[in-house]
Structure formats: structure tokens, C-alpha cells
Amino acid sequence: MSNVNGSAGGRPDVTALREEIRQTRADLGETVQALAAKADVKARAREQVAQTKQRARVRVHDASVKVRSNPVPFAAALVAGAALVGVILIVRGRLK
């Protein structure tokens, strides 16, 4: 805190008092705004949903770019899957 006593007979410095009051009001206003933001559960939930959606969009975009830029692993996975289905069908046919 500032020294509010003036040099003339211990009288308070009005300018210093006013500045201290102004600063206290500003600090209190910021505190009230922060508490109000924390208390607004709906807004916080909406913000969390928006952030989750954005992260999902980024992941989907990154995955699609990866597949487009290097289609060989994707095609190989398709061929391997088709071969697996074929083997299963052949084995099932022999068991009957």
C-alpha cells in the first residue's frame, strides 16, 4: 500500500488515496468478472464442446491428408482386409 500520510502535519495525501481507491476498484472488478465466468457453467460447457469439436476436426483433417499423401498403406490395408475375408470364407466352406 502507498503511504497516504502527507509531509504536512500527518494529513492524508488525497491524490494517493484516490489512486489507491481506483486501483482497489479495478482489482475488485477483475475479481468479480473472474468469479462470474467460473460460475457460468453453461458457457464453460459450450466452450469445452467447441474446443473438442475443433480438436476432432483437426484430427480428421490430419488423417485425411496423411491418407491422401501416402495412399499405399491404405491400399495395402484394404488388400489385407479383403484377403482375410477370403481366407475366412474358404475356411468356413471347408468346415461344412
TORKOLBA-717579 format. One record per atom (N, C-alpha, C): residue number from 1; atom name; residue in three letters; x, y, z. Coordinates in pm, 1 decimal, padded with zeros to 6 digits. Each point is the difference from the previous one (the first is absolute). Layout:
   n atom res       c1       c2       c3
 NUM   CA ALA        X        Y        Z
...
END
This chain:
   n atom res       c1       c2       c3
   1    N MET  00082.7 -00117.8  00000.0
   1   CA MET -00082.7  00117.8  00000.0
   1    C MET  00086.9  00123.8  00000.0
   2    N SER -00056.3  00105.0 -00050.7
   2   CA SER  00077.7  00122.9 -00007.9
   2    C SER -00007.4  00075.3  00131.1
   3    N ASN  00091.9  00088.2  00016.7
   3   CA ASN  00003.3  00083.9  00118.2
   3    C ASN -00099.4  00112.2 -00018.8
   4    N VAL -00107.3 -00001.3  00077.7
   4   CA VAL -00104.6  00100.3 -00017.7
   4    C VAL  00019.5  00120.6  00089.6
   5    N ASN  00100.9 -00003.1  00086.2
   5   CA ASN  00027.5  00116.0  00084.6
   5    C ASN  00085.4  00099.5 -00075.3
   6    N GLY -00047.7  00121.0 -00005.2
   6   CA GLY  00076.7  00104.3 -00065.5
   6    C GLY  00109.5  00048.8  00092.2
   7    N SER  00083.3  00085.3 -00049.8
   7   CA SER  00110.6  00049.4  00081.8
   7    C SER -00043.3  00116.1  00089.4
   8    N ALA -00114.3  00058.2 -00027.1
   8   CA ALA -00044.3  00116.7  00075.9
   8    C ALA -00093.0 -00042.8  00113.2
   9    N GLY  00054.8 -00022.7  00117.0
   9   CA GLY -00079.1 -00025.2  00119.1
   9    C GLY -00078.4 -00130.9 -00001.2
  10    N GLY  00038.5 -00097.0 -00074.7
  10   CA GLY -00066.6 -00128.5  00001.3
  10    C GLY -00133.0 -00003.0 -00073.5
  11    N ARG -00028.2  00100.9 -00080.0
  11   CA ARG -00124.2  00001.1 -00078.1
  11    C ARG  00010.1 -00102.2 -00111.9
  12    N PRO -00109.2 -00071.5 -00025.8
  12   CA PRO  00004.3 -00098.8 -00107.8
  12    C PRO  00015.7  00067.3 -00136.7
  13    N ASP  00073.1 -00065.9 -00085.7
  13   CA ASP  00018.9  00047.6 -00136.3
  13    C ASP -00122.0 -00043.5 -00081.7
  14    N VAL -00084.1  00095.6 -00035.7
  14   CA VAL -00125.7 -00028.0 -00067.7
  14    C VAL  00024.1 -00067.1 -00134.5
  15    N THR  00100.0  00042.1 -00070.9
  15   CA THR  00029.5 -00058.9 -00130.3
  15    C THR  00039.1 -00146.4  00014.8
  16    N ALA  00081.2 -00029.1  00099.1
  16   CA ALA  00041.5 -00138.4  00023.4
  16    C ALA -00119.7 -00085.6  00042.0
  17    N LEU -00086.8  00054.9  00085.1
  17   CA LEU -00119.5 -00073.3  00040.8
  17    C LEU -00090.1 -00030.3 -00119.4
  18    N ARG -00018.9  00098.0 -00085.0
  18   CA ARG -00084.7 -00020.0 -00118.2
  18    C ARG  00059.2 -00106.6 -00092.9
  19    N GLU  00132.2  00003.2 -00017.0
  19   CA GLU  00065.2 -00099.9 -00085.2
  19    C GLU -00015.0 -00139.3  00060.8
  20    N GLU  00014.8 -00010.4  00131.3
  20   CA GLU -00015.4 -00129.0  00066.4
  20    C GLU -00144.1 -00051.5 -00013.8
  21    N ILE -00096.4  00087.4  00013.3
  21   CA ILE -00141.2 -00037.4 -00017.1
  21    C ILE -00025.4 -00044.8 -00143.5
  22    N ARG  00054.2  00072.2 -00096.6
  22   CA ARG -00017.7 -00036.5 -00140.2
  22    C ARG  00058.7 -00138.0 -00028.2
  23    N GLN  00118.4 -00026.8  00051.7
  23   CA GLN  00064.9 -00129.2 -00021.1
  23    C GLN -00079.3 -00111.9  00068.2
  24    N THR -00048.2  00025.8  00120.6
  24   CA THR -00079.0 -00100.2  00072.3
  24    C THR -00127.6 -00033.0 -00076.9
  25    N ARG -00065.7  00101.2 -00053.6
  25   CA ARG -00121.4 -00022.2 -00079.1
  25    C ARG  00029.9 -00082.2 -00125.1
  26    N ALA  00110.0  00030.5 -00066.0
  26   CA ALA  00036.7 -00074.6 -00120.5
  26    C ALA  00027.8 -00146.1  00034.3
  27    N ASP  00073.8 -00023.7  00108.4
  27   CA ASP  00029.5 -00136.7  00042.6
  27    C ASP -00128.0 -00074.5  00036.2
  28    N LEU -00089.6  00065.3  00069.4
  28   CA LEU -00125.4 -00060.8  00039.9
  28    C LEU -00084.8 -00033.2 -00123.0
  29    N GLY -00001.5  00088.2 -00097.1
  29   CA GLY -00074.6 -00025.4 -00123.1
  29    C GLY  00052.7 -00121.5 -00074.1
  30    N GLU  00131.0 -00013.0 -00007.6
  30   CA GLU  00059.8 -00117.1 -00065.7
  30    C GLU -00034.0 -00128.4  00075.0
  31    N THR  00001.5  00006.0  00132.6
  31   CA THR -00033.0 -00117.2  00081.0
  31    C THR -00145.3 -00041.2 -00021.4
  32    N VAL -00090.1  00097.2 -00002.2
  32   CA VAL -00141.8 -00029.2 -00021.4
  32    C VAL -00021.2 -00061.5 -00138.4
  33    N GLN  00066.3  00052.7 -00100.9
  33   CA GLN -00012.5 -00056.1 -00135.1
  33    C GLN  00050.9 -00144.0 -00005.2
  34    N ALA  00110.9 -00026.8  00065.9
  34   CA ALA  00055.3 -00135.4  00000.8
  34    C ALA -00094.9 -00097.1  00070.6
  35    N LEU -00057.8  00042.6  00111.4
  35   CA LEU -00094.6 -00085.5  00071.9
  35    C LEU -00126.4 -00023.6 -00081.8
  36    N ALA -00047.7  00102.6 -00067.6
  36   CA ALA -00119.6 -00014.6 -00083.6
  36    C ALA  00025.8 -00097.0 -00114.7
  37    N ALA  00117.7  00006.8 -00059.1
  37   CA ALA  00034.3 -00091.0 -00109.8
  37    C ALA  00006.2 -00144.2  00050.0
  38    N LYS  00054.7 -00021.6  00118.3
  38   CA LYS  00007.5 -00136.0  00054.9
  38    C LYS -00138.6 -00052.1  00036.8
  39    N ALA -00088.8  00087.8  00039.2
  39   CA ALA -00134.4 -00041.1  00041.2
  39    C ALA -00089.8 -00029.7 -00119.5
  40    N ASP  00035.7  00045.7 -00118.7
  40   CA ASP -00082.5 -00021.3 -00119.4
  40    C ASP  00030.6 -00137.6 -00058.1
  41    N VAL -00065.2 -00101.0  00055.9
  41   CA VAL  00027.8 -00139.0 -00037.2
  41    C VAL -00038.9 -00026.7 -00145.2
  42    N LYS -00112.8  00054.3 -00044.0
  42   CA LYS -00044.1 -00024.0 -00137.8
  42    C LYS  00101.8  00053.2 -00100.6
  43    N ALA  00049.7  00119.3  00024.3
  43   CA ALA  00098.4  00058.1 -00092.4
  43    C ALA  00128.5 -00081.7  00000.3
  44    N ARG  00041.8 -00045.7  00116.6
  44   CA ARG  00121.5 -00081.5  00006.7
  44    C ARG -00020.0 -00132.8 -00071.9
  45    N ALA -00118.8 -00059.2  00012.4
  45   CA ALA -00028.4 -00126.7 -00068.7
  45    C ALA -00001.1  00021.1 -00151.2
  46    N ARG -00063.0  00109.2 -00045.2
  46   CA ARG -00002.3  00029.8 -00144.2
  46    C ARG  00141.7  00019.1 -00052.3
  47    N GLU  00083.0  00068.6  00076.9
  47   CA GLU  00138.8  00022.3 -00042.5
  47    C GLU  00076.0 -00132.6 -00009.6
  48    N GLN -00022.4 -00089.2  00095.9
  48   CA GLN  00066.5 -00130.1 -00001.4
  48    C GLN -00044.9 -00082.1 -00120.4
  49    N VAL -00130.4  00003.8 -00030.6
  49   CA VAL -00051.5 -00073.1 -00115.9
  49    C VAL  00061.6  00055.4 -00128.5
  50    N ALA  00007.6  00132.1 -00009.6
  50   CA ALA  00058.4  00062.0 -00119.2
  50    C ALA  00146.7 -00039.9 -00016.2
  51    N GLN  00073.3 -00002.5  00109.7
  51   CA GLN  00141.1 -00039.0 -00006.7
  51    C GLN  00014.8 -00145.9 -00041.8
  52    N THR -00086.9 -00086.5  00052.7
  52   CA THR  00005.7 -00141.7 -00035.3
  52    C THR -00032.7 -00020.2 -00147.3
  53    N LYS -00099.7  00070.6 -00050.1
  53   CA LYS -00034.5 -00008.8 -00141.9
  53    C LYS  00117.1  00043.9 -00087.4
  54    N GLN  00063.5  00108.8  00040.0
  54   CA GLN  00112.3  00050.5 -00078.9
  54    C GLN  00115.1 -00100.2 -00001.8
  55    N ARG  00029.6 -00061.7  00114.9
  55   CA ARG  00107.0 -00100.7  00004.2
  55    C ARG -00035.1 -00118.5 -00088.8
  56    N ALA -00127.5 -00040.9  00000.1
  56   CA ALA -00042.2 -00112.1 -00084.4
  56    C ALA  00014.3  00035.6 -00147.5
  57    N ARG -00039.3  00122.5 -00036.0
  57   CA ARG  00014.2  00044.0 -00140.1
  57    C ARG  00145.8 -00003.1 -00043.9
  58    N VAL  00088.2  00046.1  00087.6
  58   CA VAL  00143.2  00001.3 -00032.7
  58    C VAL  00051.2 -00142.4 -00019.3
  59    N ARG -00042.0 -00091.1  00086.8
  59   CA ARG  00045.5 -00139.2 -00012.0
  59    C ARG -00050.5 -00063.7 -00128.5
  60    N VAL -00126.2  00024.2 -00033.7
  60   CA VAL -00055.3 -00055.4 -00124.2
  60    C VAL  00073.6  00057.0 -00120.2
  61    N HIS  00024.6  00129.4  00002.8
  61   CA HIS  00071.8  00063.8 -00111.0
  61    C HIS  00140.3 -00058.0 -00013.9
  62    N ASP  00069.5 -00012.0  00112.2
  62   CA ASP  00136.5 -00054.4 -00003.5
  62    C ASP  00000.7 -00143.5 -00053.5
  63    N ALA -00097.2 -00080.0  00043.1
  63   CA ALA -00006.4 -00138.7 -00046.7
  63    C ALA -00029.6 -00006.2 -00149.4
  64    N SER -00090.8  00085.9 -00046.9
  64   CA SER -00032.5 -00002.8 -00143.2
  64    C SER  00118.5  00047.1 -00084.5
  65    N VAL  00073.7  00097.3  00049.0
  65   CA VAL  00119.3  00046.2 -00071.9
  65    C VAL  00103.3 -00111.8 -00004.0
  66    N LYS  00014.0 -00069.9  00110.4
  66   CA LYS  00098.2 -00109.6  00006.3
  66    C LYS -00036.4 -00110.3 -00099.9
  67    N VAL -00127.9 -00034.9 -00009.0
  67   CA VAL -00043.2 -00104.6 -00093.5
  67    C VAL  00018.3  00046.5 -00143.7
  68    N ARG -00034.5  00125.4 -00026.6
  68   CA ARG  00014.1  00051.0 -00136.7
  68    C ARG  00145.7  00009.2 -00042.4
  69    N SER  00086.0  00037.1  00093.0
  69   CA SER  00139.9  00018.8 -00036.7
  69    C SER  00073.4 -00133.6 -00013.6
  70    N ASN -00048.1 -00102.9  00066.1
  70   CA ASN  00066.6 -00129.7 -00006.6
  70    C ASN -00106.8 -00109.6 -00006.3
  71    N PRO -00059.9 -00021.1 -00117.3
  71   CA PRO -00110.8 -00095.2 -00010.3
  71    C PRO  00042.7 -00146.6  00002.9
  72    N VAL  00127.5 -00028.6 -00008.3
  72   CA VAL  00045.4 -00138.5 -00004.4
  72    C VAL -00038.7 -00076.3  00126.8
  73    N PRO  00025.6  00050.6  00120.8
  73   CA PRO -00040.2 -00075.5  00119.5
  73    C PRO -00151.9 -00021.6  00005.4
  74    N PHE -00075.8  00098.2 -00043.5
  74   CA PHE -00144.9 -00014.3  00000.2
  74    C PHE -00042.5 -00110.0 -00096.9
  75    N ALA  00056.5 -00000.1 -00119.6
  75   CA ALA -00032.2 -00103.0 -00098.7
  75    C ALA  00045.8 -00137.0  00049.5
  76    N ALA  00116.3 -00004.7  00062.8
  76   CA ALA  00050.5 -00127.1  00052.6
  76    C ALA -00092.6 -00052.3  00109.1
  77    N ALA -00051.7  00087.6  00082.6
  77   CA ALA -00093.2 -00040.8  00104.4
  77    C ALA -00128.0 -00054.4 -00061.1
  78    N LEU -00047.2  00062.0 -00108.1
  78   CA LEU -00119.4 -00049.7 -00068.6
  78    C LEU  00024.3 -00138.8 -00058.5
  79    N VAL  00113.3 -00018.6 -00063.5
  79   CA VAL  00033.2 -00129.6 -00058.9
  79    C VAL  00012.4 -00105.8  00109.7
  80    N ALA  00065.2  00035.0  00109.9
  80   CA ALA  00016.1 -00094.6  00110.5
  80    C ALA -00136.1 -00036.4  00058.5
  81    N GLY -00087.5  00097.0  00012.8
  81   CA GLY -00133.9 -00027.1  00051.3
  81    C GLY -00077.8 -00091.0 -00092.8
  82    N ALA  00008.9  00025.5 -00129.9
  82   CA ALA -00069.1 -00085.0 -00098.0
  82    C ALA  00055.8 -00141.7  00003.9
  83    N ALA  00130.8 -00013.5  00013.4
  83   CA ALA  00061.9 -00132.5  00006.6
  83    C ALA -00046.5 -00073.5  00125.7
  84    N LEU -00009.7  00070.0  00110.2
  84   CA LEU -00045.7 -00060.2  00125.0
  84    C LEU -00143.5 -00050.6 -00013.8
  85    N VAL -00085.0  00080.5 -00060.6
  85   CA VAL -00138.7 -00042.2 -00023.1
  85    C VAL -00001.9 -00123.2 -00089.6
  86    N GLY  00080.7 -00000.5 -00102.7
  86   CA GLY  00007.7 -00115.5 -00089.3
  86    C GLY  00043.1 -00125.6  00072.8
  87    N VAL  00099.8  00009.2  00084.3
  87   CA VAL  00048.7 -00115.4  00076.4
  87    C VAL -00109.4 -00050.0  00093.6
  88    N ILE -00067.5  00091.2  00064.0
  88   CA ILE -00108.3 -00040.2  00090.6
  88    C ILE -00108.7 -00074.0 -00075.6
  89    N LEU -00038.3  00051.1 -00116.0
  89   CA LEU -00103.6 -00064.4 -00079.3
  89    C LEU  00044.1 -00139.2 -00045.9
  90    N ILE  00124.3 -00016.8 -00038.0
  90   CA ILE  00051.2 -00129.3 -00045.4
  90    C ILE -00000.6 -00099.2  00115.9
  91    N VAL  00047.6  00043.0  00115.8
  91   CA VAL  00004.7 -00087.6  00116.4
  91    C VAL -00139.7 -00039.8  00041.3
  92    N ARG -00092.2  00092.4 -00001.6
  92   CA ARG -00138.4 -00032.5  00036.3
  92    C ARG -00059.7 -00098.0 -00099.1
  93    N GLY  00034.6  00012.0 -00127.0
  93   CA GLY -00050.2 -00091.5 -00101.5
  93    C GLY  00052.7 -00140.2  00019.6
  94    N ARG  00121.5 -00017.0  00046.4
  94   CA ARG  00059.7 -00131.3  00021.3
  94    C ARG -00057.5 -00068.8  00124.5
  95    N LEU -00042.6  00082.3  00096.5
  95   CA LEU -00051.6 -00057.7  00123.7
  95    C LEU -00139.9 -00059.8 -00018.5
  96    N LYS -00071.6  00040.9 -00098.7
  96   CA LYS -00137.6 -00049.5 -00018.8
  96    C LYS -00003.7 -00134.7 -00061.3
END
